[in-house]
Amino acid sequence: MFLKEVVLWDESEESTLYKDSLCISEMFRWELKKKIKTEDTEALFIHCGKYEKVAFIREEQEAYSVLVPKKSVDVMMPFDQERYTQLNKQEKKKMLADVLIKGVLFVADKKNLNQAFIKDAYRKMVKKEFNHYVKPWKKQLSPNKRFKAYPMVRLDLDFFELEVVIEREKKVIVKKSILTCEPDFHTLWYAMRELKWLSNHEVALYTRAHKETYTGIKIPSLEENGE
């Protein structure tokens, strides 16, 4: 078992904190990978609110739930919502990251988990200035083996973006925006079922709709040259 999910909750449910924090929690999960092995914690829920100190709310779920793993931990976390609303976007991302790391390190200390991996993941996030770009799939080679295509996902505080990128000899020659939406993983998941080449000069990104639906991305130079 390993720690695979960390979620920030707004205890008052009156703000956008949960939605804002999706980019940060996913970036942390991506940088941490499967490095924190545990015996009893696969998910951590950090409840942000008007608390005086960091402390456990519960160390194991009392009953089975399809939404919450039984081996999960809930922690209370002091959070200044008024200060948060006054920050700019970059400052908000740093504040959310600091809160997340503080909560994870608290649990790691209490459960004797390896804190070095957690701190290393945070350093990588800081180095990238909390900008999270993800290539969720391997690059797909065109039939003539001249091009490679892949989806690129950008996760930000107030939006998610999906693009399809085509490279030739490691240089980007086409970049097409497919979707921009509010932070919501289900919307991204729905838009990304499969990436497949239709020909040497066109690749398609299929959605998960019942009726076959896709967006085709063509390479202009090949069409103009008749290749």
N, CA, C and O of each residue as an XYZ file, in Angstrom:
908
protein
N       0.839     -1.191      0.000
C       0.000      0.000      0.000
C       0.879      1.249      0.000
O       1.967      1.248      0.576
N       0.411      2.299     -0.640
C       1.159      3.541     -0.655
C       0.197      4.725     -0.619
O      -0.977      4.587     -0.963
N       0.689      5.875     -0.206
C      -0.114      7.095     -0.179
C      -0.326      7.551     -1.620
O       0.629      7.923     -2.302
N      -1.562      7.525     -2.078
C      -1.823      7.835     -3.483
C      -2.780      8.996     -3.708
O      -3.017      9.389     -4.851
N      -3.337      9.553     -2.628
C      -4.279     10.657     -2.815
C      -4.245     11.599     -1.619
O      -4.285     11.167     -0.467
N      -4.172     12.889     -1.914
C      -4.264     13.926     -0.885
C      -5.288     14.952     -1.361
O      -5.194     15.452     -2.482
N      -6.256     15.263     -0.519
C      -7.350     16.165     -0.897
C      -7.455     17.284      0.123
O      -7.385     17.052      1.330
N      -7.625     18.517     -0.385
C      -7.879     19.661      0.483
C      -9.366     19.991      0.445
O      -9.942     20.172     -0.627
N      -9.986     20.067      1.626
C     -11.401     20.404      1.748
C     -11.553     21.752      2.434
O     -10.784     22.099      3.330
N     -12.556     22.508      1.999
C     -12.952     23.715      2.734
C     -14.048     23.303      3.706
O     -15.150     22.948      3.288
N     -13.756     23.349      4.980
C     -14.704     22.874      5.986
C     -16.023     23.648      5.954
O     -17.070     23.093      6.286
N     -15.984     24.918      5.561
C     -17.202     25.729      5.528
C     -18.029     25.468      4.272
O     -19.222     25.768      4.231
N     -17.389     24.910      3.254
C     -18.039     24.652      1.963
C     -18.583     25.937      1.332
O     -19.561     25.907      0.586
N     -17.945     27.047      1.638
C     -18.400     28.332      1.124
C     -17.407     28.959      0.155
O     -17.598     30.096     -0.275
N     -16.358     28.237     -0.193
C     -15.342     28.794     -1.079
C     -15.039     27.823     -2.205
O     -15.626     26.745     -2.294
N     -14.113     28.225     -3.062
C     -13.687     27.385     -4.185
C     -12.392     26.648     -3.859
O     -11.699     26.187     -4.765
N     -12.063     26.533     -2.588
C     -10.771     25.959     -2.195
C     -10.561     24.558     -2.752
O      -9.488     24.250     -3.271
N     -11.577     23.711     -2.650
C     -11.409     22.337     -3.149
C     -11.097     22.337     -4.646
O     -10.166     21.667     -5.093
N     -11.873     23.085     -5.407
C     -11.668     23.124     -6.852
C     -10.335     23.789     -7.194
O      -9.622     23.334     -8.088
N     -10.002     24.865     -6.484
C      -8.725     25.555     -6.712
C      -7.541     24.628     -6.481
O      -6.537     24.696     -7.190
N      -7.670     23.762     -5.480
C      -6.528     22.958     -5.043
C      -6.292     21.708     -5.884
O      -5.284     21.027     -5.695
N      -7.194     21.392     -6.806
C      -7.034     20.172     -7.600
C      -5.711     20.156     -8.365
O      -5.059     19.116     -8.464
N      -5.319     21.310     -8.905
C      -4.064     21.360     -9.666
C      -2.863     21.087     -8.768
O      -1.896     20.455     -9.193
N      -2.924     21.568     -7.513
C      -1.814     21.391     -6.583
C      -1.754     19.961     -6.047
O      -0.680     19.363     -5.989
N      -2.902     19.415     -5.656
C      -2.910     18.052     -5.118
C      -2.504     17.035     -6.181
O      -1.817     16.058     -5.882
N      -2.931     17.267     -7.425
C      -2.552     16.348     -8.498
C      -1.076     16.497     -8.849
O      -0.411     15.506     -9.153
N      -0.560     17.715     -8.811
C       0.865     17.933     -9.075
C       1.709     17.240     -8.013
O       2.728     16.627     -8.328
N       1.285     17.339     -6.759
C       2.005     16.660     -5.686
C       1.991     15.145     -5.894
O       3.022     14.486     -5.757
N       0.825     14.599     -6.223
C       0.721     13.153     -6.462
C       1.634     12.737     -7.610
O       2.281     11.691     -7.550
N       1.682     13.555     -8.647
C       2.502     13.255     -9.827
C       3.990     13.258     -9.475
O       4.734     12.380     -9.911
N       4.422     14.241     -8.690
C       5.836     14.352     -8.321
C       6.221     13.311     -7.273
O       7.350     12.820     -7.276
N       5.304     12.974     -6.389
C       5.599     11.999     -5.340
C       5.654     10.576     -5.878
O       6.455      9.758     -5.426
N       4.783     10.292     -6.858
C       4.645      8.952     -7.423
C       4.301      7.950     -6.310
O       3.597      8.302     -5.364
N       4.783      6.723     -6.413
C       4.450      5.689     -5.417
C       5.618      5.464     -4.457
O       6.079      4.339     -4.265
N       6.080      6.556     -3.864
C       7.288      6.466     -3.043
C       7.004      6.321     -1.549
O       7.874      5.888     -0.794
N       5.791      6.680     -1.118
C       5.483      6.609      0.310
C       4.704      5.336      0.595
O       3.490      5.280      0.397
N       5.410      4.319      1.059
C       4.755      3.052      1.405
C       4.203      3.144      2.826
O       4.884      3.606      3.743
N       2.952      2.695      2.993
C       2.317      2.734      4.306
C       1.587      1.417      4.571
O       1.355      0.623      3.659
N       1.241      1.211      5.804
C       0.477      0.022      6.179
C      -1.003      0.333      6.350
O      -1.841     -0.569      6.312
N      -1.326      1.619      6.541
C      -2.718      1.928      6.883
C      -3.250      3.242      6.320
O      -4.305      3.709      6.750
N      -2.531      3.856      5.351
C      -2.992      5.142      4.829
C      -2.771      5.218      3.325
O      -1.636      5.303      2.857
N      -3.859      5.188      2.580
C      -3.737      5.363      1.133
C      -4.338      6.685      0.661
O      -4.147      7.080     -0.489
N      -5.060      7.365      1.544
C      -5.627      8.671      1.201
C      -5.603      9.574      2.428
O      -5.789      9.122      3.557
N      -5.370     10.862      2.181
C      -5.329     11.858      3.246
C      -6.263     13.000      2.880
O      -6.135     13.596      1.811
N      -7.206     13.304      3.772
C      -8.141     14.403      3.582
C      -7.812     15.496      4.591
O      -7.894     15.290      5.802
N      -7.436     16.669      4.067
C      -7.043     17.793      4.902
C      -8.202     18.782      4.948
O      -8.539     19.405      3.941
N      -8.806     18.918      6.119
C      -9.963     19.797      6.305
C      -9.472     21.180      6.735
O      -8.979     21.354      7.849
N      -9.611     22.154      5.842
C      -9.111     23.500      6.098
C     -10.214     24.374      6.697
O     -11.321     24.429      6.162
N      -9.917     25.051      7.795
C     -10.930     25.873      8.429
C     -10.373     26.666      9.593
O      -9.162     26.853      9.705
N     -11.247     27.127     10.450
C     -10.855     27.961     11.585
C     -10.438     27.091     12.778
O     -11.077     27.089     13.830
N      -9.362     26.367     12.575
C      -8.834     25.506     13.635
C      -7.634     26.178     14.291
O      -6.999     27.048     13.694
N      -7.330     25.778     15.505
C      -6.200     26.356     16.225
C      -4.895     25.638     15.935
O      -3.824     26.238     16.032
N      -4.968     24.359     15.579
C      -3.741     23.600     15.344
C      -4.021     22.444     14.379
O      -5.171     22.124     14.079
N      -2.935     21.832     13.904
C      -3.049     20.647     13.057
C      -3.244     19.434     13.964
O      -2.496     19.235     14.922
N      -4.255     18.627     13.652
C      -4.525     17.448     14.486
C      -5.366     16.453     13.699
O      -6.019     16.810     12.719
N      -5.341     15.206     14.141
C      -6.178     14.180     13.516
C      -7.650     14.415     13.864
O      -7.988     14.761     14.996
N      -8.513     14.220     12.865
C      -9.951     14.148     13.096
C     -10.331     12.689     13.276
O     -11.042     12.327     14.214
N      -9.847     11.856     12.361
C     -10.002     10.401     12.492
C      -8.866      9.733     11.736
O      -8.370     10.279     10.750
N      -8.459      8.583     12.178
C      -7.340      7.878     11.564
C      -7.780      6.681     10.734
O      -6.947      5.996     10.140
N      -9.073      6.427     10.689
C      -9.596      5.372      9.827
C     -11.089      5.594      9.655
O     -11.780      5.981     10.597
N     -11.588      5.345      8.437
C     -13.023      5.497      8.203
C     -13.796      4.455      9.001
O     -13.383      3.302      9.121
N     -14.925      4.893      9.541
C     -15.697      4.012     10.402
C     -16.500      2.974      9.632
O     -16.803      1.904     10.159
N     -16.850      3.290      8.365
C     -17.673      2.372      7.574
C     -17.225      2.412      6.128
O     -16.559      3.353      5.695
N     -17.599      1.379      5.383
C     -17.226      1.299      3.977
C     -17.918      2.389      3.173
O     -19.088      2.693      3.407
N     -17.197      2.974      2.229
C     -17.767      3.972      1.337
C     -17.115      3.819     -0.021
O     -15.904      3.615     -0.113
N     -17.916      3.916     -1.085
C     -17.366      3.814     -2.430
C     -16.584      5.073     -2.780
O     -15.791      5.065     -3.722
N     -16.798      6.152     -2.037
C     -16.141      7.422     -2.331
C     -14.861      7.629     -1.526
O     -13.945      8.321     -1.972
N     -14.804      7.031     -0.350
C     -13.671      7.261      0.548
C     -13.039      5.926      0.941
O     -13.723      5.060      1.487
N     -11.747      5.748      0.673
C     -11.086      4.495      1.074
C     -11.149      4.303      2.590
O     -11.038      5.267      3.347
N     -11.327      3.063      3.025
C     -11.370      2.789      4.463
C     -10.046      3.162      5.124
O     -10.025      3.690      6.236
N      -8.958      2.887      4.442
C      -7.649      3.208      5.012
C      -7.261      4.633      4.610
O      -6.318      4.853      3.850
N      -8.012      5.580      5.142
C      -7.742      6.990      4.892
C      -7.729      7.750      6.213
O      -8.260      7.289      7.224
N      -7.115      8.913      6.178
C      -6.925      9.721      7.383
C      -7.508     11.109      7.151
O      -7.366     11.672      6.065
N      -8.165     11.662      8.171
C      -8.683     13.030      8.124
C      -7.927     13.886      9.127
O      -7.760     13.515     10.289
N      -7.469     15.050      8.647
C      -6.684     15.958      9.480
C      -7.300     17.353      9.426
O      -7.712     17.816      8.363
N      -7.362     18.025     10.588
C      -7.802     19.425     10.619
C      -6.598     20.329     10.414
O      -5.505     20.050     10.906
N      -6.815     21.432      9.671
C      -5.716     22.316      9.308
C      -6.150     23.774      9.440
O      -7.130     24.169      8.809
N      -5.454     24.589     10.239
C      -5.761     26.020     10.291
C      -5.608     26.650      8.910
O      -4.613     26.417      8.223
N      -6.590     27.443      8.508
C      -6.536     28.056      7.177
C      -7.218     29.416      7.226
O      -8.367     29.541      7.651
N      -6.477     30.443      6.776
C      -6.986     31.812      6.784
C      -7.670     32.088      5.445
O      -7.022     32.506      4.485
N      -8.973     31.851      5.388
C      -9.723     32.013      4.145
C      -9.730     33.464      3.673
O      -9.652     33.725      2.473
N      -9.821     34.397      4.599
C      -9.850     35.818      4.217
C      -8.545     36.226      3.546
O      -8.547     36.924      2.532
N      -7.436     35.786      4.119
C      -6.126     36.089      3.505
C      -6.012     35.442      2.135
O      -5.495     36.045      1.194
N      -6.493     34.222      2.029
C      -6.407     33.491      0.759
C      -7.110     34.245     -0.369
O      -6.579     34.338     -1.476
N      -8.278     34.775     -0.100
C      -9.052     35.465     -1.143
C      -8.369     36.740     -1.623
O      -8.685     37.235     -2.706
N      -7.446     37.278     -0.844
C      -6.779     38.528     -1.210
C      -5.503     38.298     -2.025
O      -4.895     39.256     -2.502
N      -5.097     37.048     -2.187
C      -3.856     36.740     -2.893
C      -4.071     36.674     -4.399
O      -5.189     36.462     -4.869
N      -2.974     36.860     -5.161
C      -3.067     36.641     -6.605
C      -2.950     35.141     -6.887
O      -2.732     34.350     -5.970
N      -3.093     34.760     -8.131
C      -3.143     33.343     -8.479
C      -1.889     32.589     -8.034
O      -1.995     31.511     -7.449
N      -0.714     33.138     -8.303
C       0.521     32.440     -7.958
C       0.680     32.296     -6.455
O       1.143     31.267     -5.963
N       0.290     33.338     -5.731
C       0.373     33.295     -4.274
C      -0.611     32.273     -3.701
O      -0.311     31.599     -2.715
N      -1.770     32.164     -4.316
C      -2.754     31.166     -3.871
C      -2.210     29.750     -4.058
O      -2.372     28.901     -3.181
N      -1.569     29.497     -5.190
C      -1.028     28.164     -5.445
C       0.053     27.814     -4.422
O       0.127     26.678     -3.953
N       0.883     28.791     -4.082
C       1.916     28.527     -3.072
C       1.289     28.271     -1.705
O       1.723     27.372     -0.984
N       0.274     29.053     -1.343
C      -0.373     28.861     -0.048
C      -1.019     27.484      0.032
O      -0.908     26.812      1.057
N      -1.689     27.054     -1.029
C      -2.315     25.735     -1.056
C      -1.265     24.631     -0.963
O      -1.455     23.642     -0.255
N      -0.151     24.809     -1.686
C       0.926     23.810     -1.646
C       1.533     23.722     -0.255
O       1.818     22.627      0.230
N       1.733     24.863      0.391
C       2.305     24.871      1.739
C       1.382     24.168      2.737
O       1.840     23.420      3.600
N       0.078     24.420      2.607
C      -0.896     23.777      3.487
C      -0.907     22.265      3.256
O      -0.930     21.483      4.207
N      -0.890     21.868      1.999
C      -0.892     20.440      1.665
C       0.338     19.740      2.238
O       0.232     18.686      2.865
N       1.503     20.341      2.015
C       2.741     19.734      2.506
C       2.763     19.686      4.027
O       3.228     18.706      4.609
N       2.272     20.721      4.668
C       2.220     20.738      6.129
C       1.365     19.587      6.654
O       1.724     18.932      7.632
N       0.235     19.347      5.995
C      -0.635     18.246      6.405
C      -0.002     16.883      6.177
O      -0.099     15.998      7.026
N       0.645     16.715      5.033
C       1.286     15.435      4.721
C       2.448     15.163      5.672
O       2.618     14.040      6.147
N       3.243     16.189      5.946
C       4.378     16.016      6.863
C       3.902     15.710      8.283
O       4.557     14.963      9.010
N       2.768     16.281      8.676
C       2.201     15.984      9.995
C       1.878     14.498     10.116
O       2.222     13.851     11.105
N       1.209     13.970      9.089
C       0.857     12.547      9.099
C       2.111     11.684      9.010
O       2.218     10.661      9.687
N       3.064     12.101      8.169
C       4.308     11.337      8.028
C       5.059     11.256      9.354
O       5.623     10.214      9.689
N       5.065     12.348     10.101
C       5.748     12.364     11.401
C       5.060     11.423     12.390
O       5.724     10.670     13.102
N       3.735     11.470     12.430
C       2.984     10.646     13.380
C       3.046      9.163     13.037
O       2.982      8.310     13.922
N       3.170      8.861     11.748
C       3.151      7.463     11.325
C       4.529      6.958     10.904
O       4.661      5.860     10.364
N       5.542      7.767     11.155
C       6.920      7.372     10.885
C       7.144      7.015      9.419
O       7.731      5.982      9.093
N       6.662      7.895      8.547
C       6.845      7.702      7.110
C       8.044      8.516      6.627
O       8.498      9.434      7.310
N       8.548      8.173      5.450
C       9.727      8.833      4.899
C       9.388     10.262      4.451
O       8.660     10.459      3.479
N       9.922     11.246      5.168
C       9.617     12.641      4.854
C      10.483     13.196      3.724
O      10.135     14.208      3.117
N      11.593     12.548      3.444
C      12.504     13.046      2.409
C      11.823     13.073      1.043
O      12.002     14.027      0.285
N      11.047     12.045      0.722
C      10.349     11.991     -0.562
C       9.309     13.111     -0.669
O       9.107     13.684     -1.739
N       8.658     13.409      0.449
C       7.642     14.465      0.468
C       8.288     15.824      0.211
O       7.793     16.610     -0.597
N       9.378     16.093      0.891
C      10.072     17.371      0.731
C      10.663     17.499     -0.676
O      10.699     18.591     -1.244
N      11.122     16.387     -1.225
C      11.673     16.410     -2.581
C      10.581     16.724     -3.603
O      10.807     17.486     -4.543
N       9.406     16.139     -3.419
C       8.285     16.427     -4.320
C       7.920     17.907     -4.259
O       7.644     18.528     -5.285
N       7.922     18.465     -3.054
C       7.609     19.891     -2.896
C       8.662     20.761     -3.591
O       8.316     21.746     -4.243
N       9.936     20.406     -3.455
C      10.997     21.181     -4.117
C      10.815     21.184     -5.639
O      11.058     22.197     -6.294
N      10.393     20.069     -6.187
C      10.157     19.993     -7.631
C       8.989     20.888     -8.035
O       9.013     21.514     -9.095
N       7.968     20.942     -7.182
C       6.821     21.810     -7.461
C       7.229     23.277     -7.441
O       6.808     24.054     -8.298
N       8.048     23.656     -6.466
C       8.525     25.032     -6.373
C       9.367     25.384     -7.596
O       9.230     26.469     -8.161
N      10.235     24.466     -7.997
C      11.107     24.707     -9.165
C      10.277     24.951    -10.417
O      10.661     25.752    -11.269
N       9.150     24.271    -10.535
C       8.264     24.445    -11.696
C       7.263     25.578    -11.488
O       6.360     25.777    -12.301
N       7.433     26.319    -10.389
C       6.573     27.455    -10.042
C       5.102     27.045     -9.991
O       4.210     27.821    -10.334
N       4.876     25.817     -9.558
C       3.529     25.254     -9.381
C       2.724     25.223    -10.688
O       1.494     25.241    -10.668
N       3.429     25.176    -11.811
C       2.789     25.024    -13.116
C       2.825     23.546    -13.496
O       3.898     22.959    -13.646
N       1.651     22.955    -13.648
C       1.586     21.508    -13.840
C       1.133     21.150    -15.256
O      -0.024     21.354    -15.624
N       2.069     20.613    -16.042
C       1.793     20.106    -17.388
C       2.025     18.600    -17.381
O       3.033     18.126    -16.856
N       1.110     17.860    -17.952
C       1.174     16.399    -17.904
C       0.988     15.804    -19.290
O       0.097     16.204    -20.038
N       1.851     14.831    -19.625
C       1.635     13.994    -20.801
C       1.080     12.662    -20.292
O       1.852     11.788    -19.898
N      -0.247     12.493    -20.293
C      -0.844     11.303    -19.678
C      -0.587     10.000    -20.425
O      -0.642      8.923    -19.832
N      -0.306     10.091    -21.727
C      -0.074      8.883    -22.528
C       1.268      8.956    -23.225
O       1.853     10.028    -23.378
N       1.749      7.786    -23.650
C       2.976      7.739    -24.445
C       2.729      8.345    -25.826
O       1.599      8.369    -26.314
N       3.791      8.827    -26.438
C       3.681      9.400    -27.780
C       3.310      8.324    -28.790
O       3.833      7.210    -28.749
N       2.392      8.673    -29.705
C       1.932      7.742    -30.727
C       2.636      8.032    -32.051
O       2.582      9.151    -32.561
N       3.296      7.015    -32.599
C       4.059      7.166    -33.840
C       3.130      7.069    -35.044
O       2.267      6.192    -35.088
N       3.296      7.960    -36.024
C       2.478      7.938    -37.237
C       2.825      6.709    -38.073
O       3.905      6.144    -37.900
N       1.942      6.279    -38.974
C       2.202      5.084    -39.793
C       3.512      5.155    -40.578
O       4.194      4.144    -40.748
N       3.862      6.362    -41.060
C       5.110      6.494    -41.821
C       6.325      6.731    -40.919
O       7.447      6.912    -41.392
N       6.063      6.724    -39.581
C       7.130      6.848    -38.573
C       7.879      8.192    -38.634
O       9.029      8.294    -38.207
N       7.214      9.200    -39.165
C       7.851     10.512    -39.264
C       7.407     11.469    -38.151
O       8.093     12.446    -37.852
N       6.275     11.181    -37.557
C       5.705     12.101    -36.576
C       5.293     11.369    -35.301
O       5.032     10.166    -35.304
N       5.243     12.133    -34.214
C       4.756     11.611    -32.945
C       3.697     12.558    -32.403
O       3.864     13.777    -32.442
N       2.601     11.988    -31.894
C       1.516     12.800    -31.346
C       1.216     12.376    -29.914
O       1.382     11.213    -29.547
N       0.775     13.333    -29.117
C       0.421     13.020    -27.726
C      -0.489     14.128    -27.179
O      -0.434     15.267    -27.642
N      -1.320     13.785    -26.197
C      -2.113     14.817    -25.519
C      -1.265     15.501    -24.451
O      -0.408     14.877    -23.824
N      -1.515     16.774    -24.259
C      -0.857     17.539    -23.203
C      -1.934     18.189    -22.355
O      -2.812     18.879    -22.874
N      -1.865     17.967    -21.053
C      -2.855     18.517    -20.124
C      -2.184     19.560    -19.232
O      -1.110     19.328    -18.677
N      -2.833     20.697    -19.111
C      -2.369     21.734    -18.187
C      -3.415     21.883    -17.088
O      -4.594     22.099    -17.370
N      -2.982     21.768    -15.845
C      -3.871     21.931    -14.704
C      -3.522     23.232    -13.996
O      -2.395     23.408    -13.533
N      -4.488     24.142    -13.911
C      -4.240     25.423    -13.248
C      -5.309     25.666    -12.194
O      -6.245     24.882    -12.036
N      -5.149     26.754    -11.490
C      -6.017     27.068    -10.360
C      -7.482     27.168    -10.773
O      -8.361     26.652    -10.084
N      -7.742     27.831    -11.895
C      -9.124     28.114    -12.290
C      -9.527     27.503    -13.631
O     -10.624     27.769    -14.121
N      -8.661     26.691    -14.230
C      -9.036     26.018    -15.471
C      -8.138     24.818    -15.734
O      -6.997     24.761    -15.274
N      -8.676     23.864    -16.480
C      -7.911     22.747    -17.032
C      -7.915     22.910    -18.549
O      -8.905     23.354    -19.130
N      -6.804     22.549    -19.185
C      -6.709     22.665    -20.649
C      -6.143     21.378    -21.238
O      -5.208     20.784    -20.701
N      -6.729     20.969    -22.345
C      -6.275     19.775    -23.064
C      -5.871     20.169    -24.476
O      -6.636     20.815    -25.192
N      -4.662     19.775    -24.874
C      -4.158     20.026    -26.214
C      -3.656     18.719    -26.821
O      -3.335     17.771    -26.103
N      -3.594     18.682    -28.136
C      -2.903     17.602    -28.833
C      -1.686     18.209    -29.518
O      -1.789     19.215    -30.219
N      -0.544     17.588    -29.308
C       0.722     18.087    -29.841
C       1.286     17.072    -30.824
O       1.249     15.868    -30.574
N       1.809     17.566    -31.947
C       2.476     16.707    -32.935
C       3.915     17.181    -33.087
O       4.178     18.370    -33.261
N       4.835     16.235    -33.017
C       6.263     16.547    -33.134
C       6.874     15.864    -34.353
O       6.418     14.812    -34.802
N       7.901     16.488    -34.860
C       8.743     15.861    -35.888
C      10.191     16.110    -35.491
O      10.620     17.257    -35.367
N      10.930     15.043    -35.295
C      12.329     15.118    -34.872
C      12.458     15.975    -33.607
O      13.341     16.825    -33.498
N      11.550     15.726    -32.658
C      11.536     16.363    -31.339
C      11.190     17.851    -31.379
O      11.359     18.550    -30.379
N      10.709     18.341    -32.522
C      10.272     19.730    -32.632
C       8.760     19.767    -32.798
O       8.200     19.014    -33.595
N       8.101     20.641    -32.049
C       6.648     20.764    -32.141
C       6.278     21.455    -33.445
O       6.741     22.562    -33.720
N       5.438     20.799    -34.253
C       5.014     21.392    -35.522
C       3.518     21.714    -35.536
O       3.066     22.536    -36.333
N       2.763     21.077    -34.667
C       1.333     21.362    -34.546
C       0.942     21.292    -33.079
O       1.362     20.391    -32.352
N       0.131     22.256    -32.654
C      -0.422     22.240    -31.303
C      -1.858     22.740    -31.399
O      -2.102     23.886    -31.778
N      -2.806     21.873    -31.051
C      -4.216     22.228    -31.186
C      -4.927     22.120    -29.846
O      -4.856     21.091    -29.175
N      -5.616     23.200    -29.461
C      -6.390     23.198    -28.229
C      -7.684     22.414    -28.448
O      -8.433     22.690    -29.385
N      -7.937     21.449    -27.588
C      -9.126     20.599    -27.692
C     -10.207     21.033    -26.716
O     -11.391     21.030    -27.053
N      -9.803     21.406    -25.510
C     -10.772     21.678    -24.467
C     -10.167     22.574    -23.393
O      -9.022     22.386    -22.981
N     -10.951     23.548    -22.950
C     -10.638     24.321    -21.765
C     -11.881     24.303    -20.883
O     -12.973     24.642    -21.339
N     -11.720     23.911    -19.633
C     -12.881     23.764    -18.753
C     -12.525     24.186    -17.330
O     -11.356     24.405    -17.013
N     -13.529     24.296    -16.489
C     -13.290     24.513    -15.072
C     -12.574     23.288    -14.502
O     -12.683     22.203    -15.073
N     -11.858     23.430    -13.411
C     -11.157     22.273    -12.831
C     -12.117     21.117    -12.549
O     -12.928     21.178    -11.624
N     -12.011     20.073    -13.356
C     -12.905     18.915    -13.225
C     -12.280     17.743    -13.972
O     -12.195     17.760    -15.200
N     -11.844     16.723    -13.232
C     -11.176     15.584    -13.857
C     -12.132     14.750    -14.701
O     -11.705     14.138    -15.681
N     -13.400     14.712    -14.349
C     -14.362     13.924    -15.133
C     -14.499     14.497    -16.534
O     -14.591     13.740    -17.500
N     -14.515     15.818    -16.664
C     -14.613     16.452    -17.988
C     -13.406     16.088    -18.843
O     -13.548     15.792    -20.030
N     -12.215     16.109    -18.238
C     -11.009     15.708    -18.968
C     -11.084     14.235    -19.366
O     -10.789     13.875    -20.505
N     -11.478     13.394    -18.420
C     -11.570     11.953    -18.660
C     -12.520     11.662    -19.827
O     -12.231     10.807    -20.665
N     -13.635     12.360    -19.880
C     -14.630     12.147    -20.931
C     -14.059     12.503    -22.310
O     -14.410     11.878    -23.311
N     -13.184     13.501    -22.356
C     -12.640     13.978    -23.632
C     -11.462     13.148    -24.128
O     -10.967     13.386    -25.230
N     -11.002     12.175    -23.334
C      -9.773     11.454    -23.670
C      -9.973      9.943    -23.558
O      -9.739      9.353    -22.503
N     -10.403      9.332    -24.642
C     -10.507      7.867    -24.632
C      -9.325      7.223    -25.348
O      -8.747      6.250    -24.864
N      -8.975      7.775    -26.504
C      -7.910      7.166    -27.306
C      -7.356      8.173    -28.299
O      -8.095      8.993    -28.845
N      -6.056      8.105    -28.528
C      -5.417      8.909    -29.565
C      -4.930      7.954    -30.641
O      -4.158      7.036    -30.362
N      -5.384      8.173    -31.879
C      -5.066      7.213    -32.948
C      -4.843      7.949    -34.272
O      -5.573      8.878    -34.617
N      -3.820      7.510    -34.997
C      -3.552      8.087    -36.319
C      -4.572      7.558    -37.324
O      -4.813      6.353    -37.399
N      -5.169      8.466    -38.096
C      -6.102      8.088    -39.156
C      -5.376      7.930    -40.487
O      -5.827      7.203    -41.372
N      -4.260      8.611    -40.615
C      -3.424      8.540    -41.822
C      -2.043      9.062    -41.452
O      -1.768      9.325    -40.281
N      -1.179      9.210    -42.443
C       0.159      9.736    -42.179
C       0.129     11.206    -41.762
O       1.085     11.695    -41.161
N      -0.962     11.916    -42.077
C      -1.007     13.349    -41.819
C      -2.189     13.782    -40.942
O      -2.466     14.977    -40.833
N      -2.881     12.834    -40.323
C      -3.976     13.207    -39.433
C      -4.080     12.238    -38.257
O      -4.067     11.019    -38.428
N      -4.184     12.816    -37.055
C      -4.357     12.028    -35.849
C      -5.675     12.437    -35.205
O      -6.105     13.582    -35.343
N      -6.317     11.510    -34.505
C      -7.628     11.787    -33.920
C      -7.621     11.495    -32.428
O      -7.076     10.489    -31.975
N      -8.242     12.403    -31.672
C      -8.453     12.186    -30.248
C      -9.926     11.841    -30.043
O     -10.801     12.677    -30.266
N     -10.197     10.602    -29.614
C     -11.564     10.118    -29.435
C     -12.062     10.424    -28.018
O     -11.311     10.356    -27.045
N     -13.344     10.762    -27.937
C     -13.976     10.984    -26.635
C     -14.603      9.681    -26.156
O     -14.524      8.656    -26.833
N     -15.228      9.731    -24.979
C     -15.886      8.556    -24.417
C     -17.387      8.547    -24.687
O     -18.130      7.813    -24.034
N     -17.832      9.344    -25.627
C     -19.249      9.358    -25.989
C     -19.661      7.994    -26.542
O     -18.845      7.293    -27.141
N     -20.925      7.619    -26.343
C     -21.413      6.330    -26.842
C     -21.298      6.265    -28.368
O     -20.881      5.251    -28.927
N     -21.675      7.362    -29.031
C     -21.500      7.447    -30.478
C     -20.074      7.891    -30.761
O     -19.607      8.872    -30.181
N     -19.375      7.187    -31.642
C     -17.970      7.492    -31.912
C     -17.782      8.957    -32.280
O     -18.317      9.431    -33.283
N     -17.032      9.653    -31.477
C     -16.796     11.083    -31.667
C     -15.318     11.367    -31.474
O     -14.690     10.872    -30.538
N     -14.777     12.168    -32.370
C     -13.360     12.514    -32.225
C     -13.082     13.874    -32.834
O     -13.872     14.404    -33.615
N     -11.926     14.428    -32.452
C     -11.408     15.650    -33.060
C     -10.185     15.280    -33.870
O      -9.240     14.695    -33.340
N     -10.195     15.615    -35.151
C      -9.059     15.321    -36.015
C      -8.073     16.477    -36.037
O      -8.469     17.641    -36.104
N      -6.795     16.153    -35.982
C      -5.734     17.164    -36.026
C      -4.842     16.837    -37.213
O      -4.200     15.787    -37.253
N      -4.811     17.750    -38.180
C      -4.055     17.515    -39.408
C      -2.747     18.292    -39.413
O      -2.592     19.301    -38.725
N      -1.813     17.791    -40.208
C      -0.527     18.457    -40.376
C      -0.598     19.277    -41.660
O      -0.529     18.694    -42.742
N      -0.731     20.588    -41.593
C      -0.974     21.433    -42.765
C       0.024     21.265    -43.887
O      -0.374     21.199    -45.050
N       1.315     21.193    -43.577
C       2.342     21.134    -44.625
C       2.179     19.909    -45.494
O       2.430     19.969    -46.697
N       1.754     18.774    -44.900
C       1.576     17.544    -45.665
C       0.398     17.691    -46.625
O       0.459     17.207    -47.755
N      -0.676     18.356    -46.186
C      -1.818     18.542    -47.063
C      -1.455     19.431    -48.237
O      -1.816     19.150    -49.380
N      -0.732     20.516    -47.942
C      -0.370     21.463    -48.997
C       0.592     20.840    -49.999
O       0.552     21.181    -51.181
N       1.433     19.958    -49.560
C       2.403     19.335    -50.460
C       1.867     18.057    -51.098
O       2.532     17.440    -51.931
N       0.673     17.672    -50.702
C       0.074     16.488    -51.268
C       0.707     15.198    -50.816
O       0.646     14.197    -51.530
N       1.322     15.199    -49.630
C       1.957     13.986    -49.124
C       0.949     13.085    -48.465
O       1.306     12.012    -47.978
